[in-house]
């Protein structure tokens, strides 16, 4: 599951140092190669909650094997792509193919915790976070090495052996789903998919992300489509017997909503740094792709150390606050950089960014694990990634607007102001969030199936649960203390 979950971050980050060589080889400016970033996140942000919901219903094995096999196909297509259009299509395939890894891992952790009675898999959650952020940080270095040895096509070909190993391990080790209980049971599961809700969610998200890819007033109709599709989606989900995303339960889970909001702004900063700063070190500072990745090593080492040290510590508020301050300080240092700055200044920025890199991802992941409805663990984890990818799309759009055809120092400073603004919002969301600390630490117990959303312990005797919706069968997340 660790290998499957890192397929997305490795493809998200390895492209950072490949954008400039791809643009030179295919004659595409930075504003066009930015679609290689946007295409993957467009596909993944849509696919993560959808595949997560399928995993909640059918188990992780089938979805993991199918999706991960698609990663290998995408690697072949990308390695042989004759032009930028085919390369973008390969990135879309990679986006859909990497959707199952992280939600499947979170669902398997939840089911194993219930099976073994170990309520706090803090060590495993830390390992999952460390694996993802390790790949996220080492990705540029790996990409630079692959480009040096085999050219930019090697960054796509890497997916073939990774997918083969992941599929082989999945077939050998992933638990097979329990017997479905006959055609009636299968029919019930299919009925619970809520395909109309998924379709409206897709229309809303695609319209929004297409607007974010190239924000301009002439594309106002995309925002209008987002609002219309969003209203229709809310209308559908509030009346569906088994909604794709239960808005009533989600709306009552304030801690989880706050976590999603923090994820969005945190990843605006993280991905603007990953893509924008890396492009600037190549074009504005003059480093080779390999050396641009080498500059990231201090961040890689510090992020791992921070995650390991903080992984088993209780609570998330301190981690989030320190991560927010780290982002703000790093952005302030970037504003002082020029093409003539000493190399140690670039390394200093990478070191400072290592602190939030090691804290934010771990704290956000642990928060979702303990705040989410147990029966929707995979889809809730998928939604966390969706909010992160919306943040990455904003970062990608901001990078394209700031740089235009060349990643120069002036564009890097413009992007740094955007990052600084997002970092301040992240800090404010954390400072004024009174729900932090309510069972979101790695030592807390995951919320049982009969407890209210956002709490880590069962409701007290006589506590009132959410009121049932008239004319609708009570979902698995409705609670009644009398029944208990």
Buried (B, 14 or more C-beta within 10 A) or exposed (E): BBBBBBBBBBBBBBBBBBBBBBBEEBEBEBBBBBBBBBBBBBBBBBBBBBBBBBBBBBBBBBBBBBBBBBBBBBBBBBBEBEEBEEBBBBBBBBBBBBBBBBBBBBBBBBBEBBEEEEBBBBEBBBBBBBBBBBBBBBBBBBBBBBBBEEBBBBBBBBBBEBBBEBBEBBEEEBEEEEEBEEEEEEEEBEEBBBEBBBBBBBBBBBBBBBBBBBBEEEBEEBBEBBEBBBEBBBEBBBEBEBBBBBBBBBBBBBBBBBBBBBBBBBBBBBBBBBBBBBBBBBBBBEBBBBBBBBBBBBBBBBBBBBBBEBBBBEBBBBBBBBBBBBBBBBBBBBEEBEEEBEEEBBBBBBBBBBBBBBBBBBBBBBBBBBBBBBBBBBBBBBBBBBBBBBBBBBBBBBBBBBBEEEBBBEBBBBBBBBBBBBBBBBBEBBEEBEBBBBBBBBEBBBBBEBBBBBBBBBBEEEEEBBEEBEEBEEBBBBBEBEEE
